[in-house]
Amino acid sequence: MTVTEIIENLPKLTLQEKFALSDALDADGAIAADNDAWDRQIHEDMKSGRLDFLFAEADAAHARGETEEWP
């Protein structure tokens, strides 16, 4: 089965099957390792200034009144 086929069939899974799939994916620790790598990359990008343009866009949107308070 391909990844595309798996994704297409996700809506057909029962809630219990979805939990079992989630547990299986998490069992080997690969997801946690990927999340840790993602977090490290974001922090590196933030420190290096690569994300400054996003902060500038957010500040500009806020100044234009296009943002809402976080709940």
C-alpha positions as CSV (number, residue, x, y, z in Angstrom):
1,M,0.0,0.0,0.0
2,T,1.3,3.4,-0.9
3,V,1.3,6.5,1.4
4,T,-1.3,8.0,-1.0
5,E,-3.5,5.0,-0.5
6,I,-3.1,5.1,3.2
7,I,-4.0,8.8,3.3
8,E,-7.0,8.3,1.1
9,N,-8.3,5.5,3.4
10,L,-7.9,7.3,6.7
11,P,-11.5,8.5,6.7
12,K,-12.7,4.9,6.5
13,L,-10.9,4.0,9.7
14,T,-12.8,3.6,13.0
15,L,-11.7,5.8,15.9
16,Q,-10.1,2.7,17.5
17,E,-8.2,2.0,14.3
18,K,-7.0,5.6,14.2
19,F,-5.8,5.3,17.8
20,A,-4.0,2.1,16.9
21,L,-2.4,3.7,13.9
22,S,-1.2,6.7,16.0
23,D,0.2,4.4,18.6
24,A,2.0,2.3,16.0
25,L,3.5,5.4,14.4
26,D,4.6,6.7,17.8
27,A,6.0,3.4,19.1
28,D,9.4,3.6,17.4
29,G,10.0,7.2,18.6
30,A,10.4,8.4,15.0
31,I,7.7,11.0,15.3
32,A,9.2,12.4,18.5
33,A,12.6,12.5,16.9
34,D,11.2,14.4,13.9
35,N,9.4,16.8,16.2
36,D,12.7,17.5,18.1
37,A,14.5,18.0,14.8
38,W,11.8,20.4,13.7
39,D,12.0,22.4,16.9
40,R,15.8,22.6,16.7
41,Q,15.6,23.9,13.1
42,I,13.0,26.5,14.0
43,H,15.2,27.8,16.8
44,E,18.2,27.9,14.6
45,D,16.3,29.8,11.9
46,M,14.9,32.2,14.5
47,K,18.4,32.9,15.9
48,S,19.9,33.4,12.5
49,G,17.3,35.9,11.4
50,R,15.8,33.7,8.7
51,L,12.3,34.2,10.2
52,D,12.6,37.9,10.7
53,F,10.4,38.5,7.6
54,L,7.6,36.5,9.3
55,F,7.8,38.6,12.4
56,A,7.7,41.8,10.3
57,E,4.6,40.5,8.4
58,A,2.9,39.7,11.7
59,D,3.8,43.1,13.2
60,A,2.5,44.9,10.1
61,A,-0.8,42.8,10.1
62,H,-1.3,43.7,13.8
63,A,-0.7,47.4,13.1
64,R,-3.3,47.2,10.4
65,G,-5.8,45.7,12.8
66,E,-5.9,42.4,11.0
67,T,-5.1,40.2,14.0
68,E,-7.0,39.0,17.0
69,E,-6.1,38.4,20.6
70,W,-5.0,34.9,21.4
71,P,-7.6,33.1,23.5
